[in-house]
Amino acid sequence: METTDDKMERRLYSHDLAPLPKEMDLIFKTMPDQVVRPAYTEDVVQIVRKAIATNKPIVPRGAGSWGLGGSVPVKGGITIDMTGMSKIISIDETNLVVTVQPGITWNALSEALDAKGLFLPCYPSSAPSATLGGWIATGGTGIGAFKYGSAGDLIRDMEIVLPTGIVVHTGDKLVPQNGGGPNLNWLFVGSEGTMGIVTEVTFSVLPKPEELRPVSYSLDALTTFQPALKKLVRSGVAPMHIMLGDRLHFDYLRAIGKHVPEVGCLITMALTGTKAYVDMEEKVIDDIMASVGAKKESKETAQHEWSERSYEFRVRELGVGAIPGEILVPIDRMNVVLEGTAKLIKQLKMNAPIIGTVADNNTIMLMPYYLADEHKLVASTAAMGFAKRLGDLAFENGGRPVGLGIFFAGNLAKYRGKEGAHLIRNLKDMLDPYGIMNPGKMVETGTRYGISMPAFLMNFGMHMMGSVKRILPRDKIGQKELAKLKK
């Protein structure tokens, strides 16, 4: 077990994918007092017991590839860097399960399975860097979820160190949870590191499909895709993954010198199965997409887009941050939300491309993002104002934002209802009687002073941030590059 008190190294753990401006240190103590890297479950148990004895908060952390502050301290304390626990414990080819430590990246696990002719059905788009434990904690919906379910659906069992130092297993390694009482796996999936620390996971895997074939279709506007998507989800075909990007997204990529197709909007799907089955699916999808005037792009274009599925924010190469919003909305309300998002972007004088994925037969995930210097207070707070209004738009249309973290903990009652939120808070208090496990997240917006910020105050503040953005000059980041592209 490694431990460090080095200030420079600790500073690296004071942010995640979206760095916070230094002014936020007035509210949150984002730099941990200590960083510990365990190698075994017993190391984690010792850390938890030490935290209880010294009344220190602990913050479990994977690769920090999320952007809502779930792995960022609000009261200092001990950050537990789980990336040192990255071993593959076993690959059971007979029972089609794999048992691993949580610090392994999804790419590393996928490559190990591929070498044995096995297939990881679902993983995050940030698979090259994201760890298993981190994505389980955020309850992500990722690549493969449309056909195979999310990572939470594939979990057989987890080993969890509770905030009391007790170690529990949540399921059975070889069989599902049905008929075994409440499914404890789902108590911890999406709990954002507030209920316990994952130290081992057993996943279901599949034999590698005979074929994995990407196909791409171009359209003039994302709104044109909605009627095709409605047909597709009722057609009986089930692509592994469906992803989309609008014209501005591809313009930005072109402006920074990336090889991207000369298209407006692009829809890319990945099909899996036997060659005959994939041929059949492709024909059905071709007909559906043709019915809305989509143009089928070349195999080379489709393959290129599939190879880029984990790099949707390459525009960060402009030297700024790509701050994403993330919402889930019913497919039937997709166009209403797209139109509302366009209006919001115009009101806030932003330039915001839209990318997204189809989560299941009734749900699309839309991820508008905009470029900003995240280290500056105005830019960062404006980003939260945009995310707040985008979330409100989702709520109005039967959807919701994705994730809670520090800044959106006030949404818990909107997600689960008043009584549901009360139950979750009670479960948190029961599992974490000492209040040490990632405090100030998900169930409350905590501060460095031990005072929780009321949900209405946080939401009002973010709404006002959006109002401030409306009176600021139009965003200029990326405009020089786009102007050069047009010449």
Secondary structure, 3 states (H helix, E strand, C coil): CEEECCHHHHHCCCCCCCCCCHHHHHCCECCCCEEEECCCHHHHHHHHHHHHHHCCCEEEECCCCCCCCCCCCCECCEEEEHHHCCCEEEEECCCCEEEECCCCEHHHHHHHHHCCCEECCCECCCCCCCEHHHHHHHCCCCECHHHHCCHHHHEEEEEEECCCCCEEECCCCCCCCCCCCCCCHHHHCCCCCCCCEEEEEEEECEECCCEEEEEEEEECCHHHHHHHHHHHHCCCCCCCEEEEECHHHHHHHHHCCCCCCCCCEEEEEEEEECHHHHHHHHHHHHHHHHCCCCEECCHHHHHHHHHCCCCCCHHHHHCCEEEECCEEEEHHHHHHHHHHHHHHHHHCCCCCCEEEEEEECCEEEEEEEEEECCCCHHHHHHHHHHHHHHHHHHHHCCCEECCCCCCCHHHHHHHHHHHHHHHHHHHHHHHCCCCCECCCCCCCECCCCCCCECHHHHHHHHHHHHHHHHHCCCCCCCHHHHHHHHC
